[in-house]
Amino acid sequence: WIYPQLHAAAQRMSDLARAHSKNSNPLIDRILKQTARELLLAQASDWAFLMKTGTAKEYATSRTTDHLARFNRLHDQLVANDDVDLAFLAECEQRDNLFPKVNWRHYA
């Protein structure tokens, strides 16, 4: 069930990267870095493996759905040009800030 969602999120990330490739707004950069992190974390192969083998299935499912939900929330706020929930963004950055220099432009 996860692969169609992961493929759709990857396409949405590519669309965002292309749409903002020339943008130098620091807030948009932060949002796109975090969306890239959330996508990479959702795509981690261990989650699917743990689900398939039944080892920590609930945990792996929760991690995958949580990362996809955060990705989608950030994506939707950016696409809608809505007020981005800065507290939510900061919480995501604090929780999952590996790859601090992730280059979201590679998705373009």
C-alpha positions in Angstrom: 0.0 0.0 0.0 2.9 2.4 0.6 4.4 2.4 -2.9 1.7 4.3 -4.7 1.7 6.9 -1.9 5.5 7.2 -2.0 5.5 7.5 -5.8 2.8 10.2 -5.6 4.7 12.1 -3.0 7.9 11.9 -5.0 6.1 13.4 -8.0 4.7 16.1 -5.8 8.2 16.9 -4.5 9.5 17.1 -8.1 6.7 19.4 -9.0 7.5 21.7 -6.0 11.2 21.7 -6.8 10.5 22.7 -10.4 8.1 25.4 -9.4 10.5 26.9 -6.9 13.8 26.2 -8.5 14.6 29.9 -8.9 13.2 31.0 -5.6 15.6 32.3 -3.0 13.1 32.9 -0.2 14.6 31.5 3.1 11.2 30.3 4.3 10.4 28.4 1.1 13.9 26.9 1.3 13.2 25.7 4.8 9.9 24.2 3.8 11.3 22.5 0.8 14.2 21.1 2.8 11.8 19.6 5.3 9.5 18.2 2.7 12.5 16.5 1.1 13.6 15.1 4.5 10.1 13.8 5.2 10.0 12.1 1.8 13.4 10.5 2.3 12.4 9.3 5.7 9.1 7.9 4.4 11.0 6.1 1.6 13.5 4.4 3.9 13.5 0.8 2.8 13.5 -0.5 6.4 9.9 0.5 6.9 8.5 -1.6 4.0 10.8 -4.5 5.1 9.6 -4.4 8.7 6.0 -4.3 7.5 6.4 -7.2 5.2 8.2 -9.4 7.8 5.8 -8.4 10.6 8.7 -7.2 12.7 7.6 -4.0 14.4 4.9 -3.7 11.8 2.9 -1.1 13.7 5.9 1.0 14.4 7.1 0.9 10.7 3.5 1.7 9.5 3.3 4.6 12.0 6.6 6.1 10.9 5.7 5.8 7.2 2.3 7.4 7.6 3.6 10.1 10.0 6.3 11.2 7.5 3.9 11.2 4.6 1.4 13.2 6.6 4.0 15.8 7.5 5.1 15.9 3.9 1.6 16.4 2.7 0.8 19.1 5.2 3.9 21.1 4.3 3.3 20.5 0.6 -0.3 21.6 0.8 0.4 24.8 2.7 3.1 25.8 0.3 1.0 25.0 -2.8 -2.0 26.9 -1.4 0.3 29.9 -0.7 -1.4 29.6 2.7 0.1 30.9 5.9 2.6 28.2 6.7 2.3 26.9 10.2 5.8 28.0 11.4 5.4 26.2 14.7 4.7 23.0 12.9 7.6 23.5 10.5 10.0 24.1 13.5 8.6 21.0 15.2 9.3 19.0 12.1 12.8 20.4 11.7 13.6 19.7 15.3 12.2 16.2 15.2 13.8 15.1 11.9 16.7 17.3 11.0 19.0 14.8 9.6 20.4 15.8 6.2 20.7 19.5 7.3 22.1 20.4 3.9 19.6 18.4 1.8 19.3 19.9 -1.6 15.7 19.9 -2.6 16.6 21.2 -6.0 17.8 17.8 -7.0 14.2 16.8 -7.3 13.7 19.2 -10.2 
